[in-house]
Amino acid sequence: MKHILIWALYAGVAVFATGCYKDKGNYSYRQDMPFVVDTVGQATSFSVQKDVTVLSIDPKIVYDGDAGKLQYLWRLYSTSQTNTRIDTLSNEKVLAKTVSRPPGNYQLELQVTDSRSTVKAAMIYTVTVSSPFPYGWMVFYEKDGNSEMGLIRTNDIIFNLPKDTVMLNAYETINKRKLVGKPFRLQQSGRMWFGGEGFGAYVIYALTSQGGVMMDYVSFDYLSDYMGMFLSKPSVIKPMGINGEIGMMSNNGQLYTTSLLSPFFTGPAIESNKGYEVDSVSFVATDYNVYDQKNMRFLEMSSSSLHITEFLPANAPGALFDLSNIGKELLFQENGYSSYRYAFFKDPSGNGRYLYVINFNGQYANPRNPSVGLVDLSAAPGIQDAKFFAVSSRGPVAFYANINAVYKTSTLTNSATVAFDQFAAGEEITSMKLFKNTGSGYSSANTRESQIMFVATWNNNTQQGFVYLLPVNEVSGQVNTANIKKFTGFGRIADMNLKAN
């Protein structure tokens, strides 16, 4: 029989000897009486998801005495020498508890004690705690006037996943508290941090109407409130945008940035001449070029200080535009096909809508010419009330959407057509994002990059939020309507993004 050997602890005196032990009660206890946790044919190693999976163990206790006098103690502790915290999980014989410890490896100890003699039997199990919310598509939605997070796991982005799954209410499940304020932006940082205990990894930023939080990227554990994200604290809480991948934040129109050593923001950045104002579309994931909505121009951030400066004017003959004087309101920008920047602009005084194709490398050429293309989309269908945009990284196609339909347009011409408008009656679009990653388990040969569009909708009559998964051709923008998926269970969705770890 495989078991853990007994140790005997006698009340009043510790004696190991053959024979019988007698106290002043009306019973006797023989030291050689079998008293073990029998593990023959039973599991001794377990894997659970933090705060989700119930850790269930019904131990087999071999004991010839009165089992009603036995006491039980289940304790969990880390195998790390630097983490000595011990959690008591239960005092019942059968363990049935979720585990709230961060993902990692742990030891689970069961102590069984005869309450009369204090003789004990023990068993050590191993427990691996994993994230309850692994790689998947994050959904940031409203719930009861506050914010919540969900996760969509689908084989469209996770190779060979046997079953699509929707996980809801992730923040409150993990943190046992509400995420206060209505949802605004949700994004995982795009690089590892090395700035102190608890931050030796990526983080997730969630911004709400009342500030927001920073979370552990694996488990969604709370790390900091909104003001705690800043090394230099802003005077007011007014989140206006974030790009966690490059480490930029807009608060009250001012630009804050992170360094390579810390996930915390410092600033605000300084522009000495005209001032500036940045919002949620002012920055992208790849560089420190930002758009100033106040003066309608691009600015360049210094790599060694908090100063931002205006670009030099274009001086090449035939340049289509000048980065230092765009003169239009920026609606959206993203890097896409051929590594160019694709930016949608609105004429501040009229109905003009434009798609600029920008080559920032050309700005540093001699002569300077950042312009690749300028497409007038003012007459394109649905463009006047378009709120959502996306750009393929693998073909000359861009998308825009109003509340009713998704449109596709070539980045080379001003023609546009409906890509998809078959949403259920009463639903309005609230968010749209193109999947810009390879996918978990996918390779360069079967990558899903720019081939999946996630579109969130809201039905105000039924008070339900949905996410449509639209397979799209990365070159033409054509939607494969035969393989559309629809996920349910959300409130009104404000933002979506990838959880890549």
Number of C-alpha atoms within 10 A of each C-alpha: 7 10 15 15 13 16 13 16 16 16 12 8 7 9 11 12 9 9 9 10 15 11 13 6 7 6 9 13 15 12 15 11 11 14 24 22 23 17 16 11 7 11 11 14 12 15 14 19 22 23 23 18 16 15 16 13 15 11 16 14 18 15 15 9 15 8 11 8 11 19 16 20 17 21 17 22 19 20 14 11 6 7 9 10 9 12 15 12 18 16 15 12 19 14 19 15 15 16 20 16 19 18 17 14 16 18 17 22 18 22 18 23 20 20 13 14 18 15 19 21 24 22 20 17 14 19 21 15 21 21 19 21 25 17 20 24 20 25 29 28 27 21 20 10 13 16 28 27 27 20 24 22 19 20 16 18 24 18 16 12 14 9 8 12 14 17 17 20 18 22 20 16 18 18 16 12 10 15 26 18 19 23 27 25 24 28 23 23 21 17 15 15 20 15 15 11 7 11 19 15 18 22 27 25 27 26 28 25 17 17 22 27 21 25 22 20 23 21 25 23 22 19 16 16 17 19 19 15 19 19 15 14 15 16 9 10 15 18 23 22 23 29 24 24 17 20 25 24 28 23 23 17 20 20 28 23 23 20 16 13 13 18 29 22 21 21 19 19 18 17 16 10 8 8 14 21 18 21 22 20 21 25 27 23 17 13 12 18 20 22 26 24 20 15 17 19 21 21 21 16 20 13 10 7 10 16 15 22 17 19 17 14 15 24 14 16 9 9 15 16 19 20 22 19 16 17 18 20 20 22 20 22 22 21 20 21 20 12 13 19 20 25 21 22 21 20 14 13 8 8 13 16 22 21 24 22 24 23 19 18 11 16 21 14 12 10 13 19 25 26 23 18 18 20 17 16 22 18 14 15 14 20 20 15 11 18 17 20 23 26 31 28 24 18 18 19 23 26 24 24 26 20 18 17 18 22 23 23 22 19 23 15 15 16 15 20 14 17 21 17 12 11 15 10 7 12 21 19 24 22 23 26 20 25 22 21 17 18 22 19 13 17 11 9 7 11 17 23 20 25 25 24 24 19 25 28 27 24 17 13 8 9 11 16 23 23 25 18 20 23 22 22 18 23 17 16 24 18 20 14 14 8 10 14 14 13 15 15 13 26 24 24 27 22 22 26 21 20 21 18 14
